[in-house]
Amino acid sequence: MVPASIDGKVFVGVSNSGAGDVDASTRFTYHQDGRSVWAEYSGGLVERGHLVGSRDGDELAFRYVHLDTEGRTANGRCTSRITVLVDGRIRLEEDWAWESREGSGRSVVEELDVT
């Protein structure tokens, strides 16, 4: 069953296409208030990032913007599908595309195991 809220959940990058900046050292802290969803993220190639969007059932649609470790800004859009792993953690399966440069891809982030 898909969780009612992802508020306060921390996610880590599991996989990403070659053109993406997110990797296993990138951490996302999500917030949710009704349909509104936003997050802060950093780690790996990302110095500081933010995303904002909305949730409709098991789907998130958002825009993201970040500053990389070289001092460059980048932005894009993403659609994520929420699934629940057998151990109860949440997985986001994402289709994303840059708007500030060429490239698109797929990524997976999973809820950080806090046990």
C-alpha positions as CSV (number, residue, x, y, z in Angstrom):
1,M,0.0,0.0,0.0
2,V,1.3,3.4,-1.0
3,P,1.9,5.7,2.1
4,A,-0.5,8.6,2.8
5,S,2.5,10.9,3.2
6,I,6.2,11.1,2.5
7,D,6.7,14.0,4.9
8,G,10.0,13.8,6.8
9,K,11.3,10.8,4.7
10,V,15.0,10.8,3.7
11,F,15.9,9.2,0.4
12,V,19.3,8.2,-1.2
13,G,20.2,7.8,-4.8
14,V,20.3,4.1,-5.9
15,S,20.7,4.4,-9.7
16,N,20.7,7.1,-12.4
17,S,21.3,7.6,-16.1
18,G,24.6,8.9,-17.3
19,A,23.5,12.5,-17.8
20,G,22.2,12.9,-14.2
21,D,24.0,14.5,-11.2
22,V,22.4,12.4,-8.5
23,D,24.3,9.4,-7.1
24,A,24.6,7.2,-4.0
25,S,25.9,10.1,-1.9
26,T,22.9,12.4,-2.7
27,R,20.4,12.7,0.1
28,F,16.9,14.1,-0.3
29,T,14.7,15.2,2.6
30,Y,11.0,15.3,1.5
31,H,8.1,17.3,2.9
32,Q,4.5,17.0,2.1
33,D,1.4,19.1,3.0
34,G,-1.7,17.7,1.3
35,R,-0.9,17.6,-2.4
36,S,2.1,19.9,-2.1
37,V,5.5,18.2,-2.1
38,W,9.0,19.8,-1.7
39,A,12.5,18.6,-0.8
40,E,16.0,19.7,-0.2
41,Y,18.9,17.7,-1.5
42,S,22.7,17.6,-1.6
43,G,25.7,15.3,-1.9
44,G,27.9,14.0,-4.6
45,L,28.0,16.5,-7.5
46,V,25.2,18.5,-5.9
47,E,26.1,21.3,-3.5
48,R,22.5,22.4,-2.8
49,G,19.3,21.5,-4.5
50,H,15.5,22.1,-4.1
51,L,12.5,20.5,-5.7
52,V,8.8,21.6,-5.6
53,G,5.7,20.0,-7.0
54,S,2.6,18.1,-6.3
55,R,1.4,14.6,-5.5
56,D,-1.6,12.8,-7.1
57,G,-2.0,9.3,-5.6
58,D,1.3,7.4,-6.2
59,E,2.7,10.0,-8.6
60,L,4.8,13.1,-7.9
61,A,5.3,15.8,-10.6
62,F,7.9,18.4,-9.8
63,R,10.6,20.9,-11.0
64,Y,14.1,20.8,-9.5
65,V,17.0,23.3,-9.4
66,H,20.4,22.8,-8.0
67,L,23.9,24.2,-7.7
68,D,26.6,21.8,-8.5
69,T,30.1,21.5,-6.8
70,E,31.6,23.5,-9.7
71,G,29.3,26.4,-9.0
72,R,27.0,25.9,-12.0
73,T,23.2,26.0,-11.7
74,A,20.9,23.4,-13.4
75,N,17.2,22.8,-13.5
76,G,14.7,20.3,-14.9
77,R,11.5,18.4,-14.4
78,C,10.7,15.0,-13.1
79,T,7.8,12.5,-12.6
80,S,8.2,9.9,-9.9
81,R,6.1,6.9,-9.1
82,I,5.9,5.8,-5.4
83,T,6.3,2.1,-4.7
84,V,6.8,0.3,-1.4
85,L,9.6,-2.3,-1.0
86,V,9.1,-5.6,0.7
87,D,10.9,-4.3,3.8
88,G,8.4,-1.3,4.0
89,R,10.8,1.4,2.7
90,I,9.6,3.7,-0.1
91,R,11.1,3.7,-3.6
92,L,10.7,6.5,-6.1
93,E,11.1,5.5,-9.7
94,E,11.8,8.6,-11.7
95,D,11.7,9.9,-15.3
96,W,13.5,13.2,-15.5
97,A,14.7,15.7,-18.1
98,W,17.0,18.7,-17.9
99,E,15.5,22.1,-19.0
100,S,18.8,24.0,-18.6
101,R,20.9,21.6,-20.7
102,E,20.7,18.5,-22.9
103,G,19.8,15.2,-21.4
104,S,17.1,13.1,-19.8
105,G,17.0,9.8,-18.0
106,R,15.7,7.5,-15.3
107,S,16.7,7.3,-11.7
108,V,15.7,5.4,-8.6
109,V,15.9,6.8,-5.0
110,E,15.0,4.8,-1.9
111,E,14.1,5.7,1.6
112,L,17.2,5.6,3.8
113,D,17.2,2.5,6.1
114,V,17.3,3.9,9.6
115,T,17.4,0.6,11.4
